[in-house]
């Protein structure tokens, strides 16, 4: 867990952003217990901003409240994954379709460069870089939708997915890299073909999910040691 100390300002809001980013980026593992005082120490704040940030994430179902002193990252379960994936298919497909109407040549060049680095990291067996650049690819597409509320909803879903995916990328066998569907998304954006981009993004989530579902069969209810 690597949380940077906060600058002064609205500490509760900054603590929320830092913890939310940590969850999305996969810095926490399913079942991990987060003691609020420890979080406050890492953030460089009193315990109140850390507690308020945790409670906000509890309300968004990114964390679970276990006591007044600590929260936990939800366990890795099939039911939780399927619920998140079902919603992601709709929202992320929608964002990709909208992005096809807005993407410029510069945007497409940027996505192509991100995809090349992502594939290189995956071939090199670097799970942290693979995770980071896969996320960069997806959210570069989603922001091109031009809808901030839509992107915010997708980010909330990734708060739930981040801890799951960090275990999978580090410990699971994933044969699906995402090259073909990511490239088809790029083609859809280049052609301004919303349906093509939407369908490719949905296939990417489904095909990537097949490896993850196999992983879940041996890790149902996984919690951090």
URGIVEN-V95147 format. One record per helix or strand of 3 or more residues. SS is the DSSP state (2 for helix, 1 for strand). FROM is the first residue (numbers start at 1). LEN is the number of residues. If there is no record, write none. Layout:
ss->SS from->FROM len->LEN
ss->SS from->FROM len->LEN
This chain:
ss->2 from->11 len->14
ss->1 from->33 len->3
ss->2 from->36 len->8
ss->2 from->47 len->13
ss->1 from->70 len->3
ss->2 from->78 len->22
ss->2 from->105 len->19
ss->2 from->127 len->17
ss->2 from->148 len->24
ss->2 from->179 len->13
ss->2 from->194 len->24
